[in-house]
Each structure stands twice: as structure tokens, then as C-alpha cells.
Amino acid sequence: MKLQWPEGLDEARFLNEYWQQKPLLIRSAFKDFHNPIDPNELAGLSCEEDANSRFMQHTGNNEWRLCEGPLSDDFFDDVTGNEWSLLVSDIEKLLPDFRQYLEPFRFLPDWRIDDLMISYAPVGGSVGAHVDQYDVFLLQADGVREWRIENTPRQGVQPSVSNTIALLGDFLADETWQLQAGDMLYLPPQFAHHGIAVDEPCMTWSIGFRAPSIDEMLPEVVNYLLESVQSKQRFQDIKRPATHQPGLISQTDLIAIKAILSQALTQDDSTLSQWIARYLTEPKEIQEPDEQPVNTISTDAIVSNLKNSAVLTCHSHKRFAYTQQDNHTTLYADGQAYDCSEILASAICNQRSVGISDIDKNSHDLDLLATLFNKHIVLFEDHE
């Protein structure tokens, strides 16, 4: 599946002129696009134990009904009206074959790609006018959806008119587009939008991009640093002079305490880089199915299987990345760091598969593959 950019536009120009700056409508982004999943399959998927699904229904005025999955098998028997939407996130984790549909977006790094969400709505169905905190490509898969958007990004947290869902009460569209199958709309963060199924029921694919915020990262990095610094070190004031203002925190004391904090928070570049990579590859909060115990495998068995044309693939629920610093390659998988050769790290992270030609055959890499297999992070492709 190849992304067809509008005339005069390519990946580089898109990133320079549109990414995180302004919306872009791409007609026939994927020519002859065929939606491989139908509404009944999506509904069935929303009932699976490990599904990250939501059902949203407009119940009148500004009130909405929100039901979070997994939904029950008979849930849809009681659904009435048509002002509702079904949304299932992390499709590429639930259905690993769908990861191929993320390939056209890998001109952006994998750590930025959050997930593929698929939504279904009958005629008139929507999720209301809202803003997202992340970039998103909205690909029309089936039917027709009318998108109304504002051309100016909103600033800060927006007040909601609903008690259950963050929806805008002052939405006023600047542009309106109707997207047919294969059309796609890119929206940067904070651009208000409202999508409504028109003419016929529709399915929309949303490729969302994660962007970690300071309030998400700061508590995590502090906890990490507490494990790598002398966290029990206390303030010292040897040979302190007597004070005549006991209620005053002196500038000398402020400077000394700031110095302790600064020393704790200012780590070498390698330590901070490792935390960032571990954080960005930590598993997303998704309820995974109970996995059958995996028999441990030896390094020799890994080599034997690869020599027999077997291929190791990355588990669809896991995140992978690697860094290269000071001529040293580190693989990050599922939030953990592993020393690794560049050729193996590239195969795992860029190709998401490992064949016999992708290993240095050094004992360390082979041992690492066995470790990753035994942790169910990589697996032979017919085992997922």
C-alpha cells in the first residue's frame, strides 16, 4: 500500500509545511483501497477480552453515553437509534496482519506511531466536535464521512459541554469536506474537528501519533533517577553561622538545596538517553490475553531454525527501538535495554523480523535472540 501524495508534495515537503502546523486533505491517498474488515468483524473484535474498545452514543442535547470495552456479545442487541459510534484501538496489536497498513507512515519514527484505531458509525453517527492532543491521519475506509474542521488550533484545555466526554460547545467549522473510500485527512494537534457519517454507514481508520508530555514524563524520569543517584544524600550545613532571622530561608540555603537537586537531575547524557528509550518502548496499557507458557529455547535451536529458513518476528504488542551512541548500539524492547549489534538491532526495529542473514552469528547476539524469544518478545512467525 503506497501513499499517493498530492501533486507537488512528498514526504519531505509534507513534514516541512504541514506536520504539526496545518491540516491537509489528500484525495485518493490510497487508490483502489479495499477495507479488509467489515462492521460485524469490528463488533466481534470489540468483545474480545484484550480489546481496547469504546461505544459512544448521543442521547440528547449535550449528553452522551460512553461504554468502555470489552463489550458483551449481546451488547449490540440493545442498541437503538443511529447517533452512535463504535471505536476499537490498537488494531495492529489485536490483528498483527494490520501492521502492514502502518508501513506508509514509517517516514516518521516508529516510537511516534501510537496505534491504528478503526471506527464504525451508521448514518448520522459521530463522536461529537472535539480536539485531539496528537497528530492523526483519518483514512476513509468505507462509506462517506463529512469532516468539519477549524483552521486555527485551539490553545490549552477546552471546556466540555458533556459530563462524560470532552466535547466542544463553541465549535464553528471553517471548512467542510466529504471523504470517500481511500481519501485521507491529516490533522495536527489542537485542531477542532467533527466527523459525521453521511449517505451510508461508514468506517474510518485513525492512525494516531503519540507525543509524550512533561507531566507524563517527569514523574517517571524522577523515579528512574532515584534509582541511579545517591537519593539518600541529605542537605549539609557544616560551620553554619548563627542567624538573627530564624524565620528566613537564606539565599545561601536556597542555593545549597538547589545544587543538590540540580546534581540529582543532571545526569550524564547516556543515562538520560537510556531512560528516554526505555520509556518510549514501554508497553502501552492494553489488557493482553493470557498467554500459554512458552517453552524455553536454546541458542543452538535458534540458529537451527533460522538456518532452516524460519523467520523470527516481533510480537505485535511490543514496542522496539534502538540507539547508537559512542559506537555502541543498544536495543530497547518492551521497556528494557539490551546490548546488541547494529545489524540485529536494525533487523528487529526497522524490519521487525530476523532471518539468518540478519545476525552477526556472534554468541552475544544469538544469546540475546534466545532471551527475547523466551520472554515472548520475538517469536517464530507461525507462533503468534
C-alpha positions in Angstrom: 0.0 0.0 0.0 1.6 3.2 -1.2 0.6 6.7 -0.1 -0.2 8.9 -3.1 0.7 12.5 -2.2 -1.0 15.4 -4.0 0.9 16.8 -6.9 3.9 18.7 -5.9 4.0 17.2 -2.4 6.2 14.5 -1.0 7.2 13.2 2.5 9.9 15.9 3.0 7.7 18.8 1.9 4.8 17.5 4.0 6.9 17.4 7.1 8.3 20.8 6.4 5.0 22.6 5.6 2.1 20.6 7.2 3.3 18.3 10.0 2.1 19.8 13.3 1.3 23.0 11.5 -1.9 22.8 9.4 -4.5 20.2 8.1 -4.1 18.5 4.8 -6.8 16.8 2.7 -5.4 14.0 0.5 -7.8 12.8 -2.1 -7.3 9.2 -3.3 -4.4 8.8 -0.8 -4.7 5.1 -1.4 -6.0 4.2 -4.8 -8.3 1.2 -5.0 -8.2 0.9 -1.2 -10.1 -2.2 0.0 -11.2 -2.4 3.6 -10.4 -5.9 4.9 -12.6 -5.7 7.9 -16.4 -5.4 8.0 -18.7 -3.9 10.7 -19.6 -7.3 12.1 -16.0 -8.3 12.5 -15.2 -5.0 14.2 -18.1 -5.5 16.6 -16.8 -9.0 17.4 -13.4 -7.7 17.9 -14.7 -5.1 20.4 -16.0 -8.0 22.6 -12.6 -9.7 22.9 -11.1 -9.7 26.3 -8.0 -7.8 25.2 -9.8 -5.3 23.1 -9.4 -1.5 23.8 -12.8 -0.5 22.6 -15.4 2.2 23.2 -19.1 2.7 22.3 -20.3 6.3 22.2 -23.9 7.3 21.8 -25.5 10.7 21.6 -28.5 10.6 24.0 -29.9 14.1 23.6 -28.8 17.7 24.0 -25.2 17.5 25.1 -25.4 14.2 26.8 -23.5 11.1 25.7 -23.4 7.5 26.8 -19.9 6.0 26.9 -19.4 2.3 27.3 -15.8 1.0 27.5 -14.9 -2.5 26.3 -14.6 -5.2 26.2 -18.3 -5.3 25.3 -20.5 -8.3 25.7 -21.7 -10.5 22.9 -25.3 -9.3 23.2 -24.4 -5.6 23.8 -25.5 -4.6 20.3 -28.9 -6.2 20.6 -30.0 -3.3 22.8 -28.5 -0.5 20.6 -31.2 1.8 19.2 -31.1 4.9 17.0 -28.2 5.9 14.8 -26.3 8.6 16.7 -23.6 6.3 17.9 -20.1 5.1 17.0 -18.0 2.0 17.8 -14.3 2.5 18.1 -11.6 -0.2 18.5 -8.0 0.9 19.2 -4.7 -1.0 18.9 -6.0 -2.9 15.9 -2.4 -3.7 14.7 -1.8 -5.4 18.1 -5.0 -7.4 18.0 -4.6 -8.3 14.3 -0.9 -8.4 13.6 -1.5 -8.6 9.8 -2.8 -5.0 10.0 0.6 -3.7 10.9 1.3 -3.6 7.1 -1.1 -0.7 6.9 1.2 1.4 9.1 4.1 1.0 6.7 3.2 4.1 4.5 3.6 6.2 7.7 7.0 5.0 8.6 8.6 8.1 7.2 8.1 9.1 10.8 9.9 7.1 13.5 8.1 4.1 15.0 8.1 5.5 18.5 5.9 8.3 17.3 3.3 5.9 15.9 0.8 5.1 18.6 -1.8 2.8 17.0 -4.4 2.1 14.4 -8.0 2.7 15.5 -11.0 1.7 13.4 -14.4 3.2 14.0 -17.8 2.4 12.6 -20.8 4.7 12.5 -24.3 4.4 11.0 -25.7 7.4 9.0 -25.7 10.4 11.4 -23.2 8.8 13.8 -20.3 10.7 15.2 -18.3 11.2 18.4 -19.0 15.0 18.6 -16.8 18.0 18.0 -13.5 17.7 19.8 -9.8 18.4 19.8 -7.0 15.8 20.0 -3.7 16.2 21.7 -1.9 14.2 19.0 -1.4 14.2 15.2 -3.7 11.9 13.3 -4.3 10.7 9.8 -8.0 9.9 9.2 -8.4 7.4 6.3 -11.8 6.8 5.0 -12.2 3.0 4.6 -15.9 2.6 3.7 -18.8 4.8 3.1 -18.7 8.6 3.3 -17.8 10.8 6.3 -18.2 14.5 6.4 -15.4 16.3 8.3 -15.9 19.8 9.6 -12.8 21.4 10.8 -11.5 24.7 12.3 -8.4 26.1 10.5 -6.9 27.6 13.7 -5.5 25.5 16.5 -7.0 26.0 20.0 -4.8 26.7 22.9 -5.0 25.0 26.3 -7.6 22.7 27.8 -11.1 23.3 26.3 -14.2 23.3 28.5 -16.6 20.4 27.7 -20.3 20.7 27.3 -20.7 17.0 28.2 -20.5 15.4 31.6 -19.0 12.2 30.2 -16.9 13.1 27.1 -14.7 16.1 26.3 -16.8 17.8 23.6 -16.8 21.4 22.4 -19.7 23.7 22.8 -18.4 26.5 20.7 -17.3 24.6 17.6 -17.6 26.6 14.4 -16.3 25.0 11.2 -14.1 26.9 8.7 -14.1 24.1 6.1 -16.3 21.0 5.3 -15.1 18.0 3.3 -16.7 14.8 2.4 -14.3 11.9 2.3 -14.9 8.8 0.2 -13.1 5.4 0.5 -9.3 6.0 0.0 -9.4 9.7 0.9 -7.5 10.8 3.9 -7.3 13.9 6.2 -4.3 14.9 8.3 -4.9 16.9 11.4 -2.2 18.3 13.7 -2.9 18.5 17.5 -5.4 21.0 18.8 -7.4 21.5 15.6 -11.1 21.1 16.4 -12.9 18.7 14.1 -16.3 16.9 13.8 -16.8 13.8 11.7 -20.3 12.6 10.7 -21.3 9.6 8.7 -23.4 10.7 5.7 -25.4 9.0 3.0 -24.4 5.5 4.2 -22.7 3.8 7.2 -19.0 4.4 7.3 -15.8 3.0 8.7 -12.8 5.3 9.4 -9.2 4.4 10.2 -7.3 6.7 12.5 -3.5 6.4 12.6 -2.6 8.3 15.8 0.8 9.5 16.9 2.0 9.7 20.5 3.7 12.8 21.8 4.8 12.4 25.5 4.1 15.4 27.7 6.2 16.8 30.5 3.6 15.9 33.2 3.7 12.3 31.9 7.5 12.0 31.7 8.7 14.0 34.7 7.4 11.6 37.5 8.8 8.7 35.5 12.2 10.1 35.0 12.4 11.2 38.6 11.7 7.7 39.8 14.3 6.4 37.4 16.9 8.8 38.5 16.2 8.0 42.1 17.5 4.5 41.3 20.7 5.8 39.8 21.8 8.6 42.1 22.5 8.8 45.8 18.9 9.5 46.7 19.5 9.3 50.5 22.1 12.1 50.3 20.9 14.9 52.7 21.5 18.6 52.9 24.5 19.5 55.0 25.4 22.9 56.6 28.7 22.4 58.4 30.1 25.5 60.0 26.8 27.3 59.6 26.9 30.9 61.0 24.3 31.8 63.7 21.2 33.6 62.3 19.4 36.6 63.7 16.4 35.9 61.4 15.3 32.3 62.2 12.1 32.6 60.0 14.2 33.4 56.9 15.3 30.9 54.3 18.6 32.4 53.3 19.9 32.7 49.8 22.8 30.5 50.9 20.5 27.7 51.9 18.4 28.1 48.8 21.5 27.9 46.6 22.8 24.8 48.5 19.5 22.9 48.2 19.1 23.8 44.5 22.6 22.5 44.0 21.7 19.1 45.5 18.6 18.9 43.3 20.4 20.0 40.2 23.1 17.4 40.8 20.5 14.7 41.1 18.6 15.8 38.0 21.6 16.5 35.8 22.8 13.1 34.8 25.2 12.2 32.0 23.8 12.1 28.5 23.9 8.3 28.3 21.8 7.8 31.5 19.1 10.2 30.3 19.1 8.8 26.7 18.7 5.3 28.1 15.7 6.4 30.2 14.1 8.1 27.2 14.5 5.0 25.0 13.2 2.7 27.7 10.2 5.0 28.4 9.3 5.2 24.7 9.3 1.4 24.3 7.3 0.6 27.4 4.2 -1.4 26.6 1.0 0.5 26.2 -1.7 -0.1 28.8 -3.5 -2.9 27.0 -5.0 -5.9 28.5 -3.2 -8.8 26.9 -4.7 -12.3 26.7 -3.5 -15.0 29.0 -0.5 -16.4 27.1 0.3 -20.1 27.1 3.7 -20.8 28.7 6.4 -20.7 26.1 8.9 -23.5 26.2 12.4 -22.1 26.6 14.7 -22.3 23.6 18.4 -22.6 23.3 20.8 -20.6 21.2 21.5 -23.7 19.1 17.8 -24.2 18.4 17.5 -20.5 17.4 20.4 -21.0 14.9 19.0 -24.3 13.6 15.5 -22.8 13.0 17.0 -19.8 11.2 19.2 -21.9 9.0 16.0 -23.9 8.0 14.6 -20.6 6.6 12.5 -19.8 9.7 11.9 -16.1 10.5 11.7 -14.5 13.9 9.1 -11.8 14.1 8.4 -9.1 16.6 5.4 -9.6 18.9 2.7 -7.3 17.8 2.0 -6.0 21.3 5.6 -4.9 21.9 7.5 -1.7 21.1 11.0 -1.7 19.8 13.7 1.0 19.2 17.5 1.3 19.2 20.1 3.9 19.8 23.6 4.4 18.6 25.9 6.3 20.9 29.7 6.3 21.1 29.9 3.5 18.5 27.7 1.4 20.8 24.3 0.0 19.8 21.5 -0.6 22.4 18.3 -2.4 21.6 15.2 -1.4 23.6 12.3 -3.8 23.7 9.2 -3.7 25.9 10.9 -1.0 28.1 14.1 -2.9 28.7 17.7 -2.3 27.4 19.9 -4.8 25.7 23.4 -4.6 24.3 23.2 -5.6 20.7 24.9 -5.5 17.3 23.8 -2.8 14.9 22.8 -5.4 12.2 20.5 -7.2 14.6 19.0 -4.1 16.2 18.2 -2.7 12.7 16.6 -6.0 11.6 14.4 -6.1 14.7 13.4 -2.4 14.8 13.3 -1.5 11.1 12.2 -4.8 9.5 10.5 -6.2 12.6 11.8 -9.6 11.6 15.1 -11.6 11.8 16.4 -14.1 9.3 19.7 -15.9 9.1 21.2 -13.1 7.1 20.4 -10.5 9.8 22.7 -11.9 12.5 26.4 -11.5 13.1 26.4 -15.0 14.4 28.4 -13.7 17.4 27.5 -15.5 20.6 26.1 -12.4 22.3 23.5 -11.7 19.6 22.4 -15.3 19.5 22.1 -15.4 23.2 20.0 -12.2 23.0 17.7 -13.7 20.4 17.1 -16.7 22.7 16.4 -14.3 25.6 13.9 -12.3 23.6 12.2 -15.4 22.4 11.9 -16.8 25.9 10.4 -13.5 27.1 7.9 -13.8 24.3 9.2 -10.6 22.7 10.1 -12.2 19.4 8.7 -15.4 18.1 8.8 -17.6 15.0 6.2 -16.2 12.7 3.8 -19.1 12.8 3.5 -19.0 16.6 1.7 -15.7 17.2 
